[in-house]
């Protein structure tokens, strides 16, 4: 299977799966930001995952800029928006899909 298709499949999974859990939380608790943060940072292991994801997201931003410039990938703001509205699980494979598309074009 071509990498481009694999990246697109992972982008779709990265969009759907996290939002499933977010929507489940919102349906059960509404927009309770205090409870959201309590659950997100409530245990050392959940804090580990949250901090790891934040650091990975920060690393993605300069990588995105460098690779978008190097391969003339347009509209890099879309991937930043994807990062901040959905997360790295969507933004990274979506960007890799776009970069792969650009690499395959003449």
C-alpha positions in Angstrom: 0.0 0.0 0.0 1.4 3.4 -0.9 2.7 5.6 1.9 0.4 8.4 0.9 -2.7 6.2 1.5 -1.2 4.9 4.8 -0.8 8.5 6.0 -4.3 9.4 5.0 -5.7 6.4 6.9 -3.7 7.3 10.0 -5.0 10.9 9.7 -8.6 9.7 9.6 -7.9 7.4 12.6 -6.2 10.4 14.4 -9.3 12.5 13.8 -12.0 10.0 14.7 -10.5 8.1 17.7 -9.6 11.1 19.9 -12.9 12.9 19.2 -14.8 9.7 20.2 -13.3 10.1 23.7 -13.8 13.8 23.8 -17.4 13.6 22.8 -17.9 10.8 25.3 -16.5 13.1 28.0 -18.6 16.0 26.9 -21.8 14.0 26.8 -21.2 12.7 30.3 -19.9 16.0 31.9 -20.6 18.9 29.5 -18.0 21.7 29.2 -16.5 21.1 32.7 -13.0 22.4 32.2 -12.0 21.9 35.8 -13.0 18.2 35.7 -11.3 17.9 32.3 -8.0 19.1 33.7 -8.4 17.1 36.9 -8.8 13.9 34.8 -6.1 14.9 32.4 -3.5 15.6 35.1 -5.1 13.5 37.9 -2.4 10.8 38.0 1.3 10.7 37.4 0.8 8.4 34.4 -1.9 10.6 32.8 0.4 13.6 33.4 3.2 11.7 31.7 1.2 11.2 28.6 -0.2 14.7 28.5 3.3 16.3 28.9 4.8 13.9 26.4 2.1 14.9 23.9 2.7 18.6 24.5 6.4 18.3 24.0 5.9 16.2 20.8 3.5 18.9 19.5 6.0 21.6 20.2 8.7 19.6 18.3 6.2 19.2 15.4 5.9 22.9 14.8 9.5 23.6 13.7 9.5 20.3 11.8 6.4 21.4 10.0 7.9 24.8 9.0 11.2 23.3 7.8 9.6 20.4 5.8 6.8 22.6 4.4 9.4 25.1 3.1 11.7 22.4 1.8 9.0 20.7 -0.2 6.9 23.7 -1.1 3.9 22.4 0.8 1.4 25.2 0.8 -1.1 26.3 3.5 1.0 25.1 6.4 -1.4 27.0 8.7 -3.9 24.2 8.1 -1.7 21.7 9.9 -1.2 24.1 12.8 -4.9 24.4 13.0 -5.3 20.6 12.9 -2.7 20.4 15.7 -4.6 22.8 18.0 -8.1 21.7 17.2 -7.7 17.9 17.1 -4.1 17.0 18.0 -0.9 15.6 16.8 -2.5 12.3 16.0 -4.3 14.1 13.2 -2.0 16.9 12.2 1.2 14.8 11.7 -0.2 12.2 9.4 -2.2 14.8 7.6 1.0 16.8 7.0 2.9 13.7 6.0 0.1 12.9 3.5 0.4 16.4 2.0 4.2 16.2 1.9 4.1 12.8 0.2 1.6 14.2 -2.3 4.0 17.0 -3.1 7.0 14.6 -3.4 5.0 12.5 -5.9 4.1 15.5 -8.1 6.5 16.5 -10.9 
